[in-house]
Amino acid sequence: MLAEHLQLSQTTVSLVLNNSPSAKSIPAETRQRVLEAAERLNYRPNYFARSLRQSKSMSVGVLAPDLSEGYFTRVMSGVVQELTQAKYFYFTACHDWNPELMKEYPRMLVERAVDGFLLLNTPAEIDVPVPVVAISAHGSEEGVTHIVLDHLKAAEMALSHLHELGHRRIAFMRGPHAIPDSEFRWEGIEQAAKGLGLELDPELVTRIGAGNGTDEVGWSEKTGHHPMSPEIGYLPMMQLLKRTRAFTAVFCFNDIAAIGAVRALTEAGLNVPGDVSVVGFDDIQSAAFCTPSLTTVRQPLNEMGMRGARILLERIANPDNAELTAEVVIEPELVIRESTGPARS
């Protein structure tokens, strides 16, 4: 044991290794000796013992629909940064919108004694005895802190940009029913369009999941494709093009769908942005490296992940704090790149 090896008390060693404020009273030479010995002996603190002392497992459960490139990876990078700094471990469970898994995973994670839950793009309809923070879920569940984007402002930014470029016939690719953001984003689009005097022609509205003649099922189980591959935008755009080409721009639910839409438009012999301008949403890492690079509404996903993890850790540390923040609203930003240009005459 490290304390015996150094012939020091367990309390002294513990205070130094845990960087406790009380460690300042320990002579600098002793502190240095403990740290050097811990490094030399590859010592790791006993988290199980610590968790028993603190009545905490030092772990949280993260629930997400999938682990695909894009939204999840950007949010999770912020989550990991905060949890690692706080020396917290995390279990990530991917439910793929399976109702049974969405009920079972929270139970399994509670059995593993997680101290709290972080929900990514997942409805916060879970009954658990620990703090819950939900990112992009929306809702008013008791005891849940929601971190959401200002979707009205996001829609106003995107549609104002297209309107200024002369676009009046704008197509829309709505998100899947299952994703909480879908309806809130669409409500923002309806409101923003009304403010600009833009008509929302039902003929120009398609939806992720409608690519094979079905609705939600076509988005995951039946196609056999990963929920968040560019095909989610490619198929609806191909279907829209079969119906009509009487539009000069398309506003897609997310960047992954926009990348698929650009591919479909190009295959149909249309130039982006010469014939059709394309706007995405999220500003994932690959958005800047597409050809053409993607104009998009940026969600500060990394920051949202950091804020979510930070708030969850604060709630775990202070479970009796009466001042629970029910909602934190995050501001979007428009990033203009090559995929948008003046409307064709």
KEKE-3310 file (N, C-alpha, C; in steps of 0.2 Angstrom, whole numbers, plus 5000, padded with zeros to 4 digits):
npx = (5004:5002:5003:5010:5022:5028:5028:5019:5004:4987:4978:4986:4991:4980:4974:4984:4984:4971:4971:4966:4959:4964:4977:4986:4991:5001:5018:5028:5038:5034:5022:5027:5035:5025:5018:5027:5030:5018:5017:5028:5025:5014:5002:4984:4970:4958:4943:4931:4932:4932:4919:4911:4914:4909:4896:4893:4894:4903:4900:4890:4875:4874:4862:4858:4852:4859:4876:4882:4892:4893:4880:4880:4894:4900:4893:4896:4909:4911:4904:4912:4924:4921:4917:4928:4937:4932:4934:4925:4917:4908:4894:4888:4873:4865:4850:4843:4830:4822:4808:4807:4820:4822:4816:4822:4836:4838:4834:4843:4855:4852:4853:4866:4871:4872:4876:4868:4859:4862:4854:4854:4847:4835:4820:4814:4807:4809:4809:4818:4828:4838:4847:4843:4848:4844:4848:4843:4830:4818:4804:4794:4797:4796:4810:4819:4833:4833:4842:4842:4841:4838:4826:4818:4825:4835:4829:4824:4837:4842:4831:4830:4843:4842:4831:4836:4844:4836:4827:4812:4804:4805:4811:4808:4816:4810:4813:4814:4799:4802:4813:4815:4819:4813:4799:4799:4809:4802:4791:4797:4802:4789:4785:4795:4794:4782:4784:4792:4785:4784:4778:4774:4774:4765:4768:4782:4787:4796:4801:4812:4814:4804:4809:4807:4794:4788:4785:4792:4797:4805:4816:4825:4824:4818:4826:4838:4849:4861:4854:4859:4866:4871:4861:4849:4845:4847:4837:4824:4826:4828:4815:4807:4812:4807:4794:4793:4802:4802:4808:4820:4829:4834:4830:4838:4835:4846:4865:4870:4859:4858:4870:4867:4857:4863:4870:4860:4854:4864:4866:4855:4857:4858:4865:4873:4877:4871:4859:4851:4850:4857:4854:4860:4860:4867:4881:4892:4908:4912:4905:4911:4920:4914:4910:4900:4906:4896:4883:4876:4866:4873:4874:4880:4887:4897:4899:4886:4886:4896:4890:4879:4884:4891:4881:4874:4884:4885:4872:4872:4882:4875:4862:4851:4848:4837:4835:4832:4836:4826:4826:4839:4843:4851:4861:4860:4870:4873:4882:4889:4893:4899:4887:4876:4868:4863:4846:4840:4834)
npy = (4994:5011:5021:5014:5011:5023:5027:5035:5043:5036:5046:5058:5054:5052:5065:5072:5065:5067:5080:5089:5103:5104:5099:5108:5111:5102:5099:5105:5096:5084:5082:5082:5070:5060:5061:5058:5045:5039:5040:5033:5020:5017:5020:5019:5028:5020:5019:5013:5012:5025:5029:5023:5030:5042:5040:5040:5034:5040:5040:5042:5040:5040:5042:5039:5041:5035:5032:5039:5049:5066:5075:5068:5065:5077:5083:5074:5076:5087:5083:5073:5080:5088:5078:5070:5079:5080:5068:5058:5043:5036:5028:5024:5022:5016:5018:5017:5021:5011:5007:4998:4997:5010:5010:5000:5002:5014:5008:4998:5005:5012:5002:5000:5010:5023:5041:5050:5056:5059:5065:5063:5071:5063:5059:5065:5056:5048:5038:5040:5039:5049:5065:5072:5078:5085:5086:5094:5089:5094:5099:5098:5091:5086:5090:5089:5096:5105:5108:5118:5123:5139:5138:5146:5158:5152:5147:5159:5165:5156:5157:5170:5173:5165:5172:5185:5182:5181:5169:5162:5151:5139:5123:5111:5099:5090:5084:5067:5060:5054:5061:5073:5087:5089:5094:5106:5113:5114:5121:5133:5136:5138:5150:5159:5159:5165:5178:5183:5183:5172:5158:5142:5129:5114:5104:5106:5101:5088:5073:5066:5049:5046:5041:5029:5027:5024:5030:5034:5021:5019:5026:5019:5004:4996:4999:4995:5003:5014:5025:5038:5041:5049:5045:5047:5060:5059:5050:5056:5068:5063:5058:5070:5077:5069:5072:5086:5100:5113:5123:5133:5132:5123:5118:5109:5096:5092:5093:5080:5075:5086:5084:5072:5076:5086:5077:5070:5080:5084:5072:5072:5081:5094:5110:5114:5129:5134:5130:5125:5131:5125:5123:5117:5110:5111:5111:5101:5093:5089:5097:5109:5104:5098:5096:5107:5117:5117:5128:5132:5131:5134:5124:5126:5113:5106:5115:5114:5101:5102:5111:5104:5092:5099:5105:5094:5088:5098:5097:5084:5085:5095:5090:5094:5107:5120:5128:5124:5124:5125:5126:5129:5140:5140:5150:5150:5151:5157:5150:5154:5147:5139:5133:5140:5152:5166:5166:5157:5164)
npz = (5000:4997:5007:5017:5011:5010:5023:5029:5035:5030:5028:5025:5013:5005:5005:4997:4985:4981:4979:4988:4996:5009:5008:5007:5019:5021:5021:5007:5002:5007:5000:4986:4987:4989:4977:4967:4971:4969:4955:4951:4956:4948:4954:4957:4962:4973:4967:4970:4984:4987:4982:4991:5002:4999:4995:4982:4965:4956:4942:4927:4917:4900:4888:4871:4854:4843:4838:4828:4816:4817:4825:4837:4840:4841:4852:4862:4863:4870:4882:4887:4889:4901:4910:4911:4917:4929:4934:4932:4927:4913:4906:4891:4882:4868:4861:4849:4846:4850:4859:4870:4874:4877:4889:4896:4897:4906:4918:4919:4921:4932:4941:4941:4948:4944:4946:4940:4925:4908:4894:4877:4863:4866:4872:4888:4896:4908:4923:4936:4951:4952:4947:4931:4915:4900:4883:4869:4870:4874:4883:4899:4910:4927:4938:4928:4919:4905:4890:4877:4859:4852:4841:4833:4831:4824:4812:4807:4804:4794:4784:4781:4775:4763:4758:4756:4746:4735:4735:4734:4731:4741:4746:4759:4771:4782:4799:4806:4814:4827:4833:4845:4842:4829:4828:4835:4828:4815:4819:4822:4809:4802:4808:4806:4792:4790:4795:4785:4774:4766:4757:4762:4753:4753:4743:4742:4753:4761:4770:4781:4781:4772:4761:4755:4752:4763:4780:4795:4797:4786:4789:4797:4803:4792:4780:4783:4784:4792:4804:4803:4791:4775:4767:4772:4768:4754:4749:4752:4744:4731:4729:4730:4719:4709:4709:4708:4701:4704:4713:4721:4731:4746:4763:4774:4787:4794:4793:4789:4781:4772:4765:4758:4751:4742:4734:4728:4720:4712:4705:4698:4688:4692:4697:4712:4720:4709:4702:4713:4729:4745:4762:4777:4794:4810:4808:4807:4808:4795:4787:4782:4773:4762:4745:4736:4750:4765:4768:4783:4799:4813:4828:4844:4847:4854:4865:4871:4875:4885:4894:4898:4904:4914:4922:4926:4934:4944:4949:4954:4964:4973:4978:4985:4981:4979:4969:4954:4938:4925:4911:4898:4886:4871:4859:4841:4826:4810:4797:4783:4768:4753:4747:4745:4735:4724:4719:4704:4689)
capx = (5000:5006:5005:5015:5028:5030:5028:5015:4997:4983:4975:4990:4992:4973:4973:4988:4982:4964:4972:4961:4962:4968:4983:4991:4995:5006:5024:5028:5042:5030:5018:5031:5037:5019:5016:5033:5030:5012:5019:5033:5022:5008:4996:4978:4965:4952:4936:4926:4932:4930:4912:4908:4914:4905:4890:4893:4898:4907:4898:4884:4873:4872:4857:4858:4848:4864:4883:4884:4896:4888:4877:4882:4901:4901:4890:4899:4916:4910:4902:4918:4929:4919:4917:4935:4940:4929:4936:4919:4916:4901:4891:4884:4869:4862:4843:4840:4823:4818:4804:4809:4827:4822:4813:4826:4842:4838:4833:4850:4860:4851:4856:4874:4872:4875:4874:4864:4858:4863:4850:4856:4842:4831:4814:4816:4802:4811:4807:4824:4829:4844:4847:4843:4849:4842:4851:4839:4825:4812:4799:4794:4796:4798:4816:4824:4835:4833:4847:4839:4843:4833:4824:4815:4831:4839:4825:4825:4843:4842:4827:4832:4848:4839:4826:4840:4847:4830:4824:4805:4801:4810:4809:4810:4816:4809:4816:4810:4795:4805:4818:4812:4820:4810:4793:4801:4812:4797:4787:4801:4802:4783:4784:4800:4792:4776:4787:4796:4780:4786:4773:4776:4770:4765:4771:4789:4789:4797:4802:4817:4810:4799:4812:4805:4787:4785:4787:4797:4801:4810:4822:4830:4824:4817:4831:4844:4855:4862:4850:4862:4870:4868:4855:4843:4843:4847:4831:4819:4827:4826:4808:4805:4814:4802:4787:4794:4809:4800:4811:4827:4833:4831:4833:4837:4835:4853:4870:4870:4854:4860:4875:4864:4853:4867:4872:4854:4853:4870:4865:4849:4860:4857:4871:4873:4871:4868:4852:4847:4855:4856:4856:4860:4859:4872:4888:4896:4915:4913:4901:4916:4925:4910:4910:4902:4906:4889:4880:4872:4865:4878:4872:4887:4886:4902:4897:4880:4888:4900:4885:4875:4888:4893:4875:4873:4888:4883:4866:4874:4885:4871:4855:4845:4848:4830:4834:4833:4835:4822:4828:4844:4842:4857:4860:4863:4874:4873:4888:4888:4899:4898:4881:4870:4870:4857:4841:4840:4829)
capy = (5000:5017:5024:5010:5011:5030:5027:5041:5041:5036:5053:5062:5052:5053:5072:5074:5062:5069:5087:5092:5110:5103:5097:5114:5112:5097:5102:5104:5091:5078:5081:5080:5063:5056:5061:5054:5038:5037:5039:5027:5014:5017:5020:5022:5028:5015:5023:5009:5014:5032:5030:5021:5035:5048:5038:5041:5029:5043:5038:5044:5036:5044:5039:5043:5037:5032:5035:5041:5055:5072:5078:5064:5065:5084:5084:5070:5078:5092:5079:5069:5085:5090:5072:5068:5084:5079:5061:5054:5038:5036:5022:5026:5017:5018:5014:5017:5022:5005:5008:4993:4999:5016:5009:4995:5005:5018:5003:4994:5010:5014:4996:5000:5015:5029:5046:5055:5054:5064:5062:5067:5070:5058:5062:5064:5053:5042:5039:5038:5043:5054:5070:5071:5084:5083:5090:5094:5085:5099:5096:5101:5085:5089:5088:5088:5102:5105:5112:5118:5128:5144:5136:5152:5162:5148:5147:5166:5166:5153:5159:5177:5172:5163:5177:5190:5179:5180:5163:5162:5144:5135:5116:5109:5092:5090:5078:5061:5061:5052:5066:5079:5093:5090:5098:5112:5116:5115:5127:5139:5138:5141:5156:5163:5160:5170:5184:5185:5183:5166:5153:5135:5125:5107:5101:5106:5098:5081:5072:5061:5043:5045:5040:5022:5026:5023:5036:5033:5015:5019:5029:5015:4997:4993:5000:4992:5008:5017:5031:5045:5041:5054:5042:5050:5066:5057:5047:5061:5073:5060:5058:5076:5078:5065:5076:5093:5104:5120:5126:5136:5131:5118:5119:5102:5095:5092:5093:5074:5075:5090:5081:5067:5080:5088:5071:5068:5085:5083:5066:5074:5086:5101:5113:5117:5132:5138:5129:5125:5132:5120:5125:5112:5112:5108:5113:5095:5094:5088:5102:5113:5100:5095:5100:5113:5117:5118:5134:5129:5134:5131:5123:5125:5106:5105:5119:5111:5095:5104:5114:5098:5088:5103:5106:5087:5087:5102:5094:5078:5088:5098:5087:5098:5114:5121:5132:5120:5128:5120:5127:5134:5141:5141:5154:5148:5155:5156:5150:5155:5144:5139:5129:5145:5158:5170:5162:5157:5168)
capz = (5000:4996:5013:5021:5007:5011:5030:5030:5036:5024:5027:5021:5006:5002:5004:4992:4979:4979:4978:4993:4999:5016:5007:5007:5026:5021:5018:5000:5001:5008:4994:4981:4988:4988:4970:4964:4972:4965:4948:4950:4957:4944:4958:4955:4968:4973:4966:4974:4991:4987:4981:4997:5007:4997:4993:4975:4961:4951:4936:4925:4912:4894:4883:4864:4849:4839:4839:4821:4815:4817:4831:4843:4841:4843:4859:4866:4864:4876:4888:4889:4892:4907:4915:4912:4921:4936:4936:4932:4922:4910:4902:4885:4880:4862:4861:4842:4846:4852:4865:4875:4876:4880:4896:4900:4899:4912:4924:4920:4923:4939:4945:4941:4953:4941:4950:4936:4918:4903:4888:4871:4858:4869:4877:4895:4900:4912:4930:4939:4957:4952:4943:4924:4911:4893:4878:4863:4871:4875:4888:4905:4915:4934:4940:4922:4916:4897:4886:4870:4855:4850:4835:4830:4829:4819:4806:4805:4801:4787:4779:4779:4771:4757:4756:4753:4739:4730:4735:4736:4731:4745:4748:4766:4772:4789:4803:4808:4820:4833:4836:4848:4839:4823:4828:4837:4822:4810:4821:4821:4801:4800:4811:4802:4785:4790:4796:4779:4769:4762:4757:4763:4749:4755:4738:4742:4759:4761:4777:4782:4782:4767:4755:4751:4751:4770:4784:4800:4797:4781:4791:4801:4803:4785:4775:4785:4784:4799:4804:4801:4785:4770:4763:4775:4764:4747:4747:4751:4739:4725:4729:4729:4712:4704:4710:4705:4701:4704:4719:4720:4737:4751:4769:4777:4794:4797:4788:4786:4776:4767:4761:4754:4746:4737:4730:4724:4716:4707:4700:4693:4683:4694:4700:4719:4721:4703:4701:4719:4735:4750:4769:4782:4801:4815:4807:4809:4806:4788:4783:4779:4768:4757:4738:4739:4757:4766:4772:4789:4805:4818:4835:4847:4850:4859:4871:4873:4879:4891:4898:4900:4909:4920:4926:4929:4940:4949:4953:4958:4970:4977:4976:4988:4979:4977:4963:4948:4931:4920:4904:4896:4879:4867:4853:4835:4822:4803:4794:4775:4764:4745:4745:4744:4730:4721:4716:4697:4687)
cpx = (5004:5008:5010:5021:5031:5031:5025:5008:4992:4979:4979:4991:4986:4972:4978:4986:4975:4964:4967:4964:4966:4975:4988:4994:5000:5012:5025:5033:5039:5025:5021:5033:5031:5017:5021:5032:5023:5013:5023:5030:5016:5002:4990:4973:4960:4946:4931:4926:4930:4922:4908:4908:4910:4898:4888:4897:4903:4906:4891:4882:4871:4868:4857:4854:4854:4871:4886:4888:4891:4886:4880:4890:4903:4899:4894:4906:4916:4909:4909:4923:4927:4919:4924:4939:4938:4930:4930:4919:4909:4900:4887:4880:4865:4855:4840:4833:4818:4814:4806:4816:4827:4819:4819:4833:4843:4838:4840:4855:4859:4854:4863:4875:4874:4872:4869:4863:4859:4859:4852:4850:4837:4826:4816:4810:4804:4810:4813:4825:4835:4843:4847:4844:4848:4845:4846:4833:4818:4807:4799:4793:4799:4805:4821:4826:4836:4838:4844:4841:4837:4831:4821:4820:4834:4835:4825:4831:4844:4838:4828:4838:4846:4835:4830:4843:4842:4826:4817:4801:4806:4807:4812:4810:4816:4812:4811:4805:4798:4810:4814:4813:4816:4804:4795:4804:4807:4792:4791:4801:4795:4782:4789:4797:4786:4779:4790:4791:4781:4780:4777:4772:4771:4769:4779:4792:4790:4800:4807:4813:4805:4802:4810:4798:4784:4787:4793:4801:4806:4816:4827:4829:4823:4822:4837:4850:4855:4858:4853:4867:4867:4862:4849:4840:4843:4840:4825:4820:4826:4818:4805:4806:4809:4795:4788:4801:4808:4802:4818:4832:4830:4834:4832:4838:4841:4858:4871:4865:4855:4865:4872:4860:4857:4869:4866:4853:4858:4869:4859:4851:4859:4863:4869:4879:4868:4861:4848:4852:4853:4859:4855:4859:4864:4879:4893:4903:4916:4910:4906:4920:4921:4912:4903:4902:4899:4888:4876:4871:4869:4874:4879:4887:4891:4901:4891:4881:4892:4895:4881:4878:4890:4887:4873:4877:4887:4876:4867:4877:4881:4863:4849:4844:4841:4829:4836:4832:4832:4824:4834:4844:4849:4856:4863:4867:4874:4880:4887:4894:4897:4891:4875:4873:4863:4853:4841:4834:4823)
cpy = (5006:5021:5021:5011:5018:5031:5034:5038:5040:5042:5057:5060:5053:5060:5074:5071:5065:5077:5091:5099:5109:5101:5102:5115:5106:5100:5100:5098:5084:5077:5079:5072:5058:5056:5057:5047:5035:5036:5033:5020:5013:5016:5023:5022:5023:5019:5020:5012:5021:5033:5028:5026:5041:5047:5040:5036:5033:5041:5041:5040:5041:5040:5043:5038:5032:5035:5037:5048:5061:5075:5074:5065:5072:5086:5080:5072:5083:5088:5076:5074:5086:5084:5070:5072:5083:5072:5057:5049:5039:5030:5025:5020:5019:5014:5014:5017:5016:5006:5004:4995:5005:5016:5005:4998:5010:5013:5000:4999:5012:5008:4996:5007:5021:5035:5051:5053:5060:5061:5066:5065:5064:5061:5060:5061:5047:5043:5036:5042:5047:5059:5069:5078:5081:5088:5089:5090:5088:5095:5100:5096:5088:5086:5087:5095:5101:5110:5112:5124:5133:5143:5141:5156:5158:5148:5154:5167:5163:5155:5166:5177:5170:5169:5183:5188:5179:5174:5164:5155:5140:5128:5115:5102:5092:5084:5073:5063:5060:5057:5072:5086:5095:5095:5105:5116:5118:5121:5134:5141:5141:5148:5161:5165:5165:5177:5187:5185:5177:5161:5146:5130:5117:5102:5101:5104:5091:5080:5066:5055:5042:5043:5034:5021:5025:5030:5034:5026:5015:5022:5025:5007:4994:4994:4997:4996:5011:5024:5037:5045:5047:5051:5045:5056:5064:5055:5052:5066:5069:5059:5064:5078:5075:5069:5083:5096:5111:5123:5128:5135:5126:5119:5112:5102:5095:5092:5086:5073:5080:5088:5076:5071:5083:5083:5070:5074:5085:5077:5068:5079:5093:5103:5116:5122:5135:5137:5129:5126:5127:5123:5119:5114:5108:5111:5107:5096:5093:5093:5107:5110:5097:5099:5101:5113:5120:5124:5130:5133:5130:5130:5122:5118:5104:5108:5116:5105:5097:5107:5109:5094:5093:5104:5100:5086:5092:5100:5088:5080:5091:5096:5091:5105:5115:5125:5128:5124:5123:5120:5131:5134:5144:5145:5150:5153:5153:5156:5149:5152:5144:5136:5133:5150:5161:5165:5162:5160:5163)
cpz = (5000:5002:5017:5018:5009:5019:5032:5032:5030:5023:5023:5014:5002:5000:4998:4985:4976:4978:4982:4995:5005:5015:5007:5014:5026:5018:5011:4998:5002:5002:4988:4981:4987:4980:4966:4965:4969:4958:4947:4951:4953:4948:4956:4961:4967:4973:4969:4981:4992:4987:4987:5002:5005:4995:4986:4971:4956:4944:4934:4919:4906:4889:4877:4859:4845:4841:4833:4821:4814:4824:4837:4845:4844:4850:4864:4868:4870:4883:4891:4892:4899:4912:4916:4917:4928:4938:4937:4926:4919:4906:4897:4882:4873:4861:4854:4841:4847:4858:4871:4878:4880:4888:4900:4902:4905:4918:4925:4923:4930:4944:4945:4945:4950:4945:4946:4929:4913:4896:4882:4865:4860:4873:4884:4899:4903:4919:4934:4946:4958:4947:4935:4920:4904:4888:4872:4864:4871:4879:4894:4911:4922:4936:4934:4920:4909:4894:4879:4866:4853:4843:4830:4827:4823:4812:4803:4801:4794:4782:4777:4774:4764:4754:4752:4747:4734:4730:4737:4736:4735:4747:4755:4767:4780:4793:4804:4814:4827:4837:4838:4845:4833:4823:4830:4831:4817:4812:4820:4813:4799:4802:4807:4795:4785:4791:4790:4773:4764:4763:4758:4759:4751:4750:4738:4749:4759:4768:4777:4784:4777:4761:4751:4751:4758:4774:4789:4799:4791:4783:4795:4799:4796:4780:4776:4785:4791:4798:4802:4796:4780:4766:4766:4771:4757:4745:4746:4746:4732:4724:4727:4721:4707:4704:4707:4706:4702:4711:4717:4726:4742:4757:4773:4784:4798:4792:4785:4780:4770:4762:4756:4749:4740:4732:4725:4718:4710:4702:4696:4688:4685:4698:4707:4719:4715:4702:4708:4725:4741:4757:4773:4789:4805:4815:4810:4806:4798:4784:4779:4773:4763:4750:4735:4746:4759:4771:4777:4795:4810:4825:4838:4851:4856:4866:4875:4878:4885:4896:4902:4906:4915:4925:4929:4935:4946:4953:4957:4965:4975:4976:4979:4986:4976:4970:4957:4942:4927:4913:4903:4889:4876:4861:4847:4831:4815:4800:4786:4772:4756:4743:4744:4739:4728:4718:4708:4695:4684)
residu = (MET:LEU:ALA:GLU:HIS:LEU:GLN:LEU:SER:GLN:THR:THR:VAL:SER:LEU:VAL:LEU:ASN:ASN:SER:PRO:SER:ALA:LYS:SER:ILE:PRO:ALA:GLU:THR:ARG:GLN:ARG:VAL:LEU:GLU:ALA:ALA:GLU:ARG:LEU:ASN:TYR:ARG:PRO:ASN:TYR:PHE:ALA:ARG:SER:LEU:ARG:GLN:SER:LYS:SER:MET:SER:VAL:GLY:VAL:LEU:ALA:PRO:ASP:LEU:SER:GLU:GLY:TYR:PHE:THR:ARG:VAL:MET:SER:GLY:VAL:VAL:GLN:GLU:LEU:THR:GLN:ALA:LYS:TYR:PHE:TYR:PHE:THR:ALA:CYS:HIS:ASP:TRP:ASN:PRO:GLU:LEU:MET:LYS:GLU:TYR:PRO:ARG:MET:LEU:VAL:GLU:ARG:ALA:VAL:ASP:GLY:PHE:LEU:LEU:LEU:ASN:THR:PRO:ALA:GLU:ILE:ASP:VAL:PRO:VAL:PRO:VAL:VAL:ALA:ILE:SER:ALA:HIS:GLY:SER:GLU:GLU:GLY:VAL:THR:HIS:ILE:VAL:LEU:ASP:HIS:LEU:LYS:ALA:ALA:GLU:MET:ALA:LEU:SER:HIS:LEU:HIS:GLU:LEU:GLY:HIS:ARG:ARG:ILE:ALA:PHE:MET:ARG:GLY:PRO:HIS:ALA:ILE:PRO:ASP:SER:GLU:PHE:ARG:TRP:GLU:GLY:ILE:GLU:GLN:ALA:ALA:LYS:GLY:LEU:GLY:LEU:GLU:LEU:ASP:PRO:GLU:LEU:VAL:THR:ARG:ILE:GLY:ALA:GLY:ASN:GLY:THR:ASP:GLU:VAL:GLY:TRP:SER:GLU:LYS:THR:GLY:HIS:HIS:PRO:MET:SER:PRO:GLU:ILE:GLY:TYR:LEU:PRO:MET:MET:GLN:LEU:LEU:LYS:ARG:THR:ARG:ALA:PHE:THR:ALA:VAL:PHE:CYS:PHE:ASN:ASP:ILE:ALA:ALA:ILE:GLY:ALA:VAL:ARG:ALA:LEU:THR:GLU:ALA:GLY:LEU:ASN:VAL:PRO:GLY:ASP:VAL:SER:VAL:VAL:GLY:PHE:ASP:ASP:ILE:GLN:SER:ALA:ALA:PHE:CYS:THR:PRO:SER:LEU:THR:THR:VAL:ARG:GLN:PRO:LEU:ASN:GLU:MET:GLY:MET:ARG:GLY:ALA:ARG:ILE:LEU:LEU:GLU:ARG:ILE:ALA:ASN:PRO:ASP:ASN:ALA:GLU:LEU:THR:ALA:GLU:VAL:VAL:ILE:GLU:PRO:GLU:LEU:VAL:ILE:ARG:GLU:SER:THR:GLY:PRO:ALA:ARG:SER)
# end
